[in-house]
Each structure stands twice: as C-alpha cells, then as structure tokens.
Amino acid sequence: MSWLKEDIAEQWRNEGKRYARDVNAFVRKGMEESNQMNPS
C-alpha cells in the first residue's frame, strides 16, 4: 500500500508546483501591468 501513498504524494507535489508556477506568472503579469500604469 505504500507505493500508492508515494504515487499520490508525487501527484500532489506536481500539482503544487504547477499551481505555484501559475500563481507566479499571474503575479508577475500583474506587477508588470501596474508598473506600466504607474511609472515611478
């Protein structure tokens, strides 16, 4: 049964990495757009 838990853990890790990558891309895009609107 331990192989099943390892498989699920790997899926969660991959899902977490994808989520973090998507969030980072979203934040980066938002920061670039706000910098263009409000140049300091």
C-alpha positions, 0 to 999 in steps of 0.5 A: 500500500505504500507505493500508492501513498508515494504515487499520490504524494508525487501527484500532489507535489506536481500539482503544487508546483504547477499551481505555484508556477501559475500563481507566479506568472499571474503575479508577475503579469500583474506587477508588470501591468501596474508598473506600466500604469504607474511609472515611478 
